[in-house]
């Protein structure tokens, strides 16, 4: 289901444009920096790494909730910080 939602579409929020590719890559830009990473769907969670500029986020599995054309990603298997991205 997740793959069908994002395939061929961008995920956006202020200053961020990402593509989550079916082959397991994440590409895009965030606040003028290139963003890249890898992802997999594991045990009902979106698990990913991210690299941006000289920084990055370590591997983290996130709960994904959908509300219309918005996806909410909640880190630490739904126990951490959250970010809303629109499907375009």
C-alpha positions as CSV (number, residue, x, y, z in Angstrom):
1,X,0.0,0.0,0.0
2,X,2.7,2.5,0.9
3,X,4.6,1.9,-2.3
4,X,1.5,2.5,-4.3
5,X,0.9,5.8,-2.5
6,X,4.3,7.3,-3.2
7,X,5.3,5.7,-6.5
8,X,5.9,8.4,-9.2
9,X,5.0,11.2,-6.7
10,X,6.8,13.7,-4.6
11,X,6.6,14.1,-0.8
12,X,6.7,17.8,0.1
13,X,6.7,20.2,3.0
14,X,8.1,23.7,3.4
15,X,11.6,23.6,2.0
16,X,11.6,19.8,1.3
17,X,10.9,17.8,-1.8
18,X,11.6,14.0,-1.7
19,X,11.0,11.0,-3.9
20,X,10.7,7.6,-2.3
21,X,11.7,5.2,-5.2
22,X,10.4,1.7,-5.4
23,X,13.9,0.3,-5.7
24,X,14.6,1.4,-2.1
25,X,16.2,4.8,-2.6
26,X,15.2,8.2,-1.3
27,X,16.3,11.3,-3.4
28,X,15.5,15.0,-3.3
29,X,16.3,18.3,-1.8
30,X,15.9,19.9,1.6
31,X,16.5,23.6,2.2
32,X,18.9,23.8,-0.8
33,X,20.8,20.6,0.1
34,X,20.8,17.3,-1.7
35,X,19.0,14.6,0.3
36,X,19.6,10.9,-0.3
37,X,19.0,7.6,1.6
38,X,17.7,4.1,1.5
39,X,14.4,2.7,2.7
40,X,12.6,-0.6,3.2
41,X,9.2,-1.6,4.6
42,X,9.8,-3.9,7.6
43,X,7.2,-5.3,10.0
44,X,4.7,-2.5,9.2
45,X,7.1,0.4,9.4
46,X,8.9,2.6,7.0
47,X,12.6,2.1,7.9
48,X,15.1,4.5,6.4
49,X,18.4,6.2,6.5
50,X,18.9,9.8,5.3
51,X,21.9,11.9,4.3
52,X,21.7,15.6,3.7
53,X,24.6,18.0,3.3
54,X,27.4,16.9,5.6
55,X,24.8,15.4,8.1
56,X,22.4,12.5,8.2
57,X,19.9,10.6,10.2
58,X,20.7,7.0,11.3
59,X,18.5,4.1,10.5
60,X,15.1,4.6,12.0
61,X,11.7,2.7,11.6
62,X,8.7,5.0,11.4
63,X,5.0,4.6,11.7
64,X,3.2,6.1,8.7
65,X,-0.3,7.4,8.9
66,X,-2.4,8.8,6.0
67,X,-4.9,11.6,6.2
68,X,-6.0,12.4,2.6
69,X,-3.0,13.6,0.7
70,X,-0.8,13.9,3.8
71,X,1.5,11.3,5.2
72,X,2.6,11.6,8.9
73,X,5.9,9.9,9.6
74,X,6.4,9.2,13.4
75,X,9.9,8.1,14.3
76,X,10.9,5.4,16.7
77,X,8.0,3.1,15.6
78,X,5.4,5.7,16.4
79,X,7.0,6.9,19.7
80,X,9.1,9.9,18.6
81,X,9.1,13.1,16.6
82,X,6.7,13.4,13.7
83,X,6.8,15.1,10.3
84,X,3.9,15.6,7.8
85,X,4.6,15.5,4.1
86,X,2.1,16.0,1.3
87,X,1.8,13.6,-1.6
88,X,2.1,15.5,-4.9
